[in-house]
């Protein structure tokens, strides 16, 4: 560890750190130097990872030797499972998952326009393989998406134990409770079949569902929202809506040794199709 050094001989400059490796802020220009080399990256460039102020964990996430990362902006990705993404349309009327033209790149997830079983109503986008585990540590998934109409719809974003090739709703709501098609899954849910039509978070651990914890907010038609799901090494889950935590971590939300995959799953709840546009998907955990 170094010590704090203030360069009083140059009152317009401020130096922090051990002599010889100081970080210097030039008072006249505001330029930042480390060991005599100017750091030219702007705050905007450092913040480019998520569009908000960069934090220490985000800067540390750049260390490829310690982090496993999957990230896409949907600028021409294949969704057929030959790469890291797999899109699967349900067997209903008009279901589709496809790259969509538009600013910044998008993936379009379209539900059925008929009301039947969830395997017909729903469509999903997931990773191609079950490469993620809670006990790796540092596991999270983040996306930005919007839905065209929030009425009679359900959305799940998080981690589950099967790729989208299995067309199922990993977690959903039945009146006041979470229910699950998956044996192990955790994340954020919006479901108008629930009594409370708000974002909530929770999970299912080896078939035991947690209670939902609600955010007090709901998606807005055709308006981007950033969703983030953090999973602890002990199997707890915590969801964030536009950077605000839904609540405290929900414990016992997923089995820590179960291989998981990130997924966005969407379904209609009546005879009207719903379309979700996904702007980006970012997933990361510690390496084994």
Secondary structure, DSSP 8 states (H G I E B T S, - for coil): -------TTSTTEEEESSTTS-EEEETTT--EEETTEEE---HHHHGGGTSS---HHHHHTT-TTTEEEEEE--SS---BSSSSEEEEE-SSSS-EEEEE-STT-EEEEE--SS---HHHH-EEEEESS--B-GGGSSEEEEEEEEES--TTEEEEEEEESS-TTS---SEEEEBTEEEESSSSEEEEEEETTBSS-S-EEEEEETTEE---EE-S----TT--EEEEEEE-TTS-EEEEETTEE-SS-BSS-S-TTS-BEEEEEEEESSSS--EEEEEEEEEEEE--
